[in-house]
Amino acid sequence: MPRAYLGEFEQMVLLSILRMGEAAYGLEVRQELEHTTDRKVSRGGFYTTLDRMEAKGYLTWVAEVPVNSRREARQRRFSVTPEGLLALKTSRRALTMLWDGLEPVLED
């Protein structure tokens, strides 16, 4: 079976979900991603990516009302699946091997 390598944005979304833990609701994950990367994230692109990664089996979600929130509607709380963790580890390993030895060229 071929290895699955994640794209840059997919990696950032999964890592943001992991960082948020039990608070990984869509809006909060998107805000964390924007804050951490200093990058504007379109709502449509973000949710399309979530749907695509769910179809691949990299994440799952449950609908619930966030604790300590002013929102009363149920929201999707995301979590990374074991397949998603494996895809992250595989991509990280490949990138680390590519970066190895390039410190003299890439350091400031």
mmCIF file of the C-alpha atoms, coordinates in Angstrom:
data_MODEL
# 
_entry.id   MODEL 
# 
loop_
_atom_site.group_PDB 
_atom_site.id 
_atom_site.type_symbol 
_atom_site.label_atom_id 
_atom_site.label_alt_id 
_atom_site.label_comp_id 
_atom_site.label_asym_id 
_atom_site.label_entity_id 
_atom_site.label_seq_id 
_atom_site.pdbx_PDB_ins_code 
_atom_site.Cartn_x 
_atom_site.Cartn_y 
_atom_site.Cartn_z 
_atom_site.occupancy 
_atom_site.B_iso_or_equiv 
_atom_site.pdbx_formal_charge 
_atom_site.auth_seq_id 
_atom_site.auth_comp_id 
_atom_site.auth_asym_id 
_atom_site.auth_atom_id 
_atom_site.pdbx_PDB_model_num 
ATOM 1   C CA . MET A 1 1   ? 0.000   0.000  0.000  1.00 0.00 ? 1   MET A CA 1 
ATOM 2   C CA . PRO A 1 2   ? 1.488   3.397  -0.959 1.00 0.00 ? 2   PRO A CA 1 
ATOM 3   C CA . ARG A 1 3   ? 2.260   5.827  1.821  1.00 0.00 ? 3   ARG A CA 1 
ATOM 4   C CA . ALA A 1 4   ? -0.016  8.802  2.215  1.00 0.00 ? 4   ALA A CA 1 
ATOM 5   C CA . TYR A 1 5   ? 1.765   12.143 2.322  1.00 0.00 ? 5   TYR A CA 1 
ATOM 6   C CA . LEU A 1 6   ? -0.188  15.106 3.538  1.00 0.00 ? 6   LEU A CA 1 
ATOM 7   C CA . GLY A 1 7   ? -0.163  18.506 1.910  1.00 0.00 ? 7   GLY A CA 1 
ATOM 8   C CA . GLU A 1 8   ? 1.009   21.514 3.871  1.00 0.00 ? 8   GLU A CA 1 
ATOM 9   C CA . PHE A 1 9   ? -2.485  22.775 4.700  1.00 0.00 ? 9   PHE A CA 1 
ATOM 10  C CA . GLU A 1 10  ? -3.706  19.298 5.670  1.00 0.00 ? 10  GLU A CA 1 
ATOM 11  C CA . GLN A 1 11  ? -0.780  18.991 8.074  1.00 0.00 ? 11  GLN A CA 1 
ATOM 12  C CA . MET A 1 12  ? -1.536  22.372 9.596  1.00 0.00 ? 12  MET A CA 1 
ATOM 13  C CA . VAL A 1 13  ? -5.228  21.496 10.082 1.00 0.00 ? 13  VAL A CA 1 
ATOM 14  C CA . LEU A 1 14  ? -4.481  18.151 11.743 1.00 0.00 ? 14  LEU A CA 1 
ATOM 15  C CA . LEU A 1 15  ? -1.796  19.707 13.956 1.00 0.00 ? 15  LEU A CA 1 
ATOM 16  C CA . SER A 1 16  ? -4.213  22.477 14.989 1.00 0.00 ? 16  SER A CA 1 
ATOM 17  C CA . ILE A 1 17  ? -6.826  19.872 15.930 1.00 0.00 ? 17  ILE A CA 1 
ATOM 18  C CA . LEU A 1 18  ? -4.240  18.036 18.023 1.00 0.00 ? 18  LEU A CA 1 
ATOM 19  C CA . ARG A 1 19  ? -3.214  21.305 19.714 1.00 0.00 ? 19  ARG A CA 1 
ATOM 20  C CA . MET A 1 20  ? -6.824  22.154 20.574 1.00 0.00 ? 20  MET A CA 1 
ATOM 21  C CA . GLY A 1 21  ? -7.604  18.755 22.108 1.00 0.00 ? 21  GLY A CA 1 
ATOM 22  C CA . GLU A 1 22  ? -11.113 18.643 23.605 1.00 0.00 ? 22  GLU A CA 1 
ATOM 23  C CA . ALA A 1 23  ? -11.749 22.225 22.424 1.00 0.00 ? 23  ALA A CA 1 
ATOM 24  C CA . ALA A 1 24  ? -11.229 21.343 18.741 1.00 0.00 ? 24  ALA A CA 1 
ATOM 25  C CA . TYR A 1 25  ? -14.465 22.823 17.404 1.00 0.00 ? 25  TYR A CA 1 
ATOM 26  C CA . GLY A 1 26  ? -14.395 24.092 13.830 1.00 0.00 ? 26  GLY A CA 1 
ATOM 27  C CA . LEU A 1 27  ? -14.310 27.814 14.593 1.00 0.00 ? 27  LEU A CA 1 
ATOM 28  C CA . GLU A 1 28  ? -11.703 27.436 17.324 1.00 0.00 ? 28  GLU A CA 1 
ATOM 29  C CA . VAL A 1 29  ? -9.474  25.226 15.171 1.00 0.00 ? 29  VAL A CA 1 
ATOM 30  C CA . ARG A 1 30  ? -9.632  27.738 12.335 1.00 0.00 ? 30  ARG A CA 1 
ATOM 31  C CA . GLN A 1 31  ? -8.783  30.594 14.716 1.00 0.00 ? 31  GLN A CA 1 
ATOM 32  C CA . GLU A 1 32  ? -5.871  28.614 16.185 1.00 0.00 ? 32  GLU A CA 1 
ATOM 33  C CA . LEU A 1 33  ? -4.581  27.902 12.694 1.00 0.00 ? 33  LEU A CA 1 
ATOM 34  C CA . GLU A 1 34  ? -4.799  31.570 11.698 1.00 0.00 ? 34  GLU A CA 1 
ATOM 35  C CA . HIS A 1 35  ? -3.178  32.745 14.936 1.00 0.00 ? 35  HIS A CA 1 
ATOM 36  C CA . THR A 1 36  ? -0.357  30.203 14.947 1.00 0.00 ? 36  THR A CA 1 
ATOM 37  C CA . THR A 1 37  ? 0.549   30.520 11.270 1.00 0.00 ? 37  THR A CA 1 
ATOM 38  C CA . ASP A 1 38  ? -0.266  34.234 10.873 1.00 0.00 ? 38  ASP A CA 1 
ATOM 39  C CA . ARG A 1 39  ? -2.199  33.203 7.782  1.00 0.00 ? 39  ARG A CA 1 
ATOM 40  C CA . LYS A 1 40  ? -5.757  34.018 6.743  1.00 0.00 ? 40  LYS A CA 1 
ATOM 41  C CA . VAL A 1 41  ? -7.787  30.836 6.264  1.00 0.00 ? 41  VAL A CA 1 
ATOM 42  C CA . SER A 1 42  ? -10.917 30.944 4.136  1.00 0.00 ? 42  SER A CA 1 
ATOM 43  C CA . ARG A 1 43  ? -13.945 29.345 5.725  1.00 0.00 ? 43  ARG A CA 1 
ATOM 44  C CA . GLY A 1 44  ? -14.806 27.404 2.566  1.00 0.00 ? 44  GLY A CA 1 
ATOM 45  C CA . GLY A 1 45  ? -11.298 26.053 2.052  1.00 0.00 ? 45  GLY A CA 1 
ATOM 46  C CA . PHE A 1 46  ? -11.039 25.071 5.696  1.00 0.00 ? 46  PHE A CA 1 
ATOM 47  C CA . TYR A 1 47  ? -14.308 23.119 5.804  1.00 0.00 ? 47  TYR A CA 1 
ATOM 48  C CA . THR A 1 48  ? -13.647 21.532 2.402  1.00 0.00 ? 48  THR A CA 1 
ATOM 49  C CA . THR A 1 49  ? -10.318 20.290 3.764  1.00 0.00 ? 49  THR A CA 1 
ATOM 50  C CA . LEU A 1 50  ? -12.003 18.930 6.907  1.00 0.00 ? 50  LEU A CA 1 
ATOM 51  C CA . ASP A 1 51  ? -14.555 17.057 4.792  1.00 0.00 ? 51  ASP A CA 1 
ATOM 52  C CA . ARG A 1 52  ? -11.855 15.647 2.503  1.00 0.00 ? 52  ARG A CA 1 
ATOM 53  C CA . MET A 1 53  ? -9.748  14.461 5.429  1.00 0.00 ? 53  MET A CA 1 
ATOM 54  C CA . GLU A 1 54  ? -12.783 12.894 7.070  1.00 0.00 ? 54  GLU A CA 1 
ATOM 55  C CA . ALA A 1 55  ? -13.441 10.966 3.838  1.00 0.00 ? 55  ALA A CA 1 
ATOM 56  C CA . LYS A 1 56  ? -9.814  9.768  3.911  1.00 0.00 ? 56  LYS A CA 1 
ATOM 57  C CA . GLY A 1 57  ? -10.272 8.584  7.500  1.00 0.00 ? 57  GLY A CA 1 
ATOM 58  C CA . TYR A 1 58  ? -7.787  11.080 8.997  1.00 0.00 ? 58  TYR A CA 1 
ATOM 59  C CA . LEU A 1 59  ? -10.240 12.755 11.335 1.00 0.00 ? 59  LEU A CA 1 
ATOM 60  C CA . THR A 1 60  ? -13.644 12.246 12.864 1.00 0.00 ? 60  THR A CA 1 
ATOM 61  C CA . TRP A 1 61  ? -16.125 14.468 14.628 1.00 0.00 ? 61  TRP A CA 1 
ATOM 62  C CA . VAL A 1 62  ? -19.031 14.465 17.056 1.00 0.00 ? 62  VAL A CA 1 
ATOM 63  C CA . ALA A 1 63  ? -21.785 17.061 17.297 1.00 0.00 ? 63  ALA A CA 1 
ATOM 64  C CA . GLU A 1 64  ? -22.128 18.608 20.743 1.00 0.00 ? 64  GLU A CA 1 
ATOM 65  C CA . VAL A 1 65  ? -22.725 21.916 22.481 1.00 0.00 ? 65  VAL A CA 1 
ATOM 66  C CA . PRO A 1 66  ? -19.376 23.384 23.566 1.00 0.00 ? 66  PRO A CA 1 
ATOM 67  C CA . VAL A 1 67  ? -18.888 23.648 27.333 1.00 0.00 ? 67  VAL A CA 1 
ATOM 68  C CA . ASN A 1 68  ? -18.596 27.223 28.656 1.00 0.00 ? 68  ASN A CA 1 
ATOM 69  C CA . SER A 1 69  ? -19.716 28.725 25.372 1.00 0.00 ? 69  SER A CA 1 
ATOM 70  C CA . ARG A 1 70  ? -22.244 31.386 24.501 1.00 0.00 ? 70  ARG A CA 1 
ATOM 71  C CA . ARG A 1 71  ? -23.233 29.242 21.536 1.00 0.00 ? 71  ARG A CA 1 
ATOM 72  C CA . GLU A 1 72  ? -26.243 27.057 22.167 1.00 0.00 ? 72  GLU A CA 1 
ATOM 73  C CA . ALA A 1 73  ? -26.249 25.139 18.894 1.00 0.00 ? 73  ALA A CA 1 
ATOM 74  C CA . ARG A 1 74  ? -24.422 21.857 18.524 1.00 0.00 ? 74  ARG A CA 1 
ATOM 75  C CA . GLN A 1 75  ? -20.986 22.199 16.938 1.00 0.00 ? 75  GLN A CA 1 
ATOM 76  C CA . ARG A 1 76  ? -18.661 19.670 15.372 1.00 0.00 ? 76  ARG A CA 1 
ATOM 77  C CA . ARG A 1 77  ? -15.771 18.748 17.677 1.00 0.00 ? 77  ARG A CA 1 
ATOM 78  C CA . PHE A 1 78  ? -12.951 17.191 15.675 1.00 0.00 ? 78  PHE A CA 1 
ATOM 79  C CA . SER A 1 79  ? -10.341 14.616 16.599 1.00 0.00 ? 79  SER A CA 1 
ATOM 80  C CA . VAL A 1 80  ? -7.494  13.039 14.683 1.00 0.00 ? 80  VAL A CA 1 
ATOM 81  C CA . THR A 1 81  ? -7.810  9.299  14.024 1.00 0.00 ? 81  THR A CA 1 
ATOM 82  C CA . PRO A 1 82  ? -4.962  6.779  14.287 1.00 0.00 ? 82  PRO A CA 1 
ATOM 83  C CA . GLU A 1 83  ? -4.797  6.897  10.459 1.00 0.00 ? 83  GLU A CA 1 
ATOM 84  C CA . GLY A 1 84  ? -4.424  10.668 10.628 1.00 0.00 ? 84  GLY A CA 1 
ATOM 85  C CA . LEU A 1 85  ? -1.620  10.368 13.181 1.00 0.00 ? 85  LEU A CA 1 
ATOM 86  C CA . LEU A 1 86  ? 0.132   7.840  10.957 1.00 0.00 ? 86  LEU A CA 1 
ATOM 87  C CA . ALA A 1 87  ? -0.187  10.160 7.943  1.00 0.00 ? 87  ALA A CA 1 
ATOM 88  C CA . LEU A 1 88  ? 1.278   13.033 10.013 1.00 0.00 ? 88  LEU A CA 1 
ATOM 89  C CA . LYS A 1 89  ? 4.179   10.880 11.185 1.00 0.00 ? 89  LYS A CA 1 
ATOM 90  C CA . THR A 1 90  ? 4.861   9.628  7.660  1.00 0.00 ? 90  THR A CA 1 
ATOM 91  C CA . SER A 1 91  ? 4.881   13.156 6.236  1.00 0.00 ? 91  SER A CA 1 
ATOM 92  C CA . ARG A 1 92  ? 7.043   14.442 9.078  1.00 0.00 ? 92  ARG A CA 1 
ATOM 93  C CA . ARG A 1 93  ? 9.566   11.635 8.598  1.00 0.00 ? 93  ARG A CA 1 
ATOM 94  C CA . ALA A 1 94  ? 9.814   12.330 4.845  1.00 0.00 ? 94  ALA A CA 1 
ATOM 95  C CA . LEU A 1 95  ? 10.252  16.072 5.353  1.00 0.00 ? 95  LEU A CA 1 
ATOM 96  C CA . THR A 1 96  ? 12.828  15.578 8.107  1.00 0.00 ? 96  THR A CA 1 
ATOM 97  C CA . MET A 1 97  ? 14.882  13.364 5.801  1.00 0.00 ? 97  MET A CA 1 
ATOM 98  C CA . LEU A 1 98  ? 14.693  15.987 3.041  1.00 0.00 ? 98  LEU A CA 1 
ATOM 99  C CA . TRP A 1 99  ? 15.723  18.790 5.447  1.00 0.00 ? 99  TRP A CA 1 
ATOM 100 C CA . ASP A 1 100 ? 18.620  16.760 6.890  1.00 0.00 ? 100 ASP A CA 1 
ATOM 101 C CA . GLY A 1 101 ? 21.995  18.178 5.937  1.00 0.00 ? 101 GLY A CA 1 
ATOM 102 C CA . LEU A 1 102 ? 20.629  21.441 4.563  1.00 0.00 ? 102 LEU A CA 1 
ATOM 103 C CA . GLU A 1 103 ? 21.123  23.471 7.736  1.00 0.00 ? 103 GLU A CA 1 
ATOM 104 C CA . PRO A 1 104 ? 24.083  25.457 6.305  1.00 0.00 ? 104 PRO A CA 1 
ATOM 105 C CA . VAL A 1 105 ? 21.975  26.504 3.331  1.00 0.00 ? 105 VAL A CA 1 
ATOM 106 C CA . LEU A 1 106 ? 18.743  27.189 5.202  1.00 0.00 ? 106 LEU A CA 1 
ATOM 107 C CA . GLU A 1 107 ? 19.881  28.782 8.466  1.00 0.00 ? 107 GLU A CA 1 
ATOM 108 C CA . ASP A 1 108 ? 19.672  32.549 8.853  1.00 0.00 ? 108 ASP A CA 1 
# 
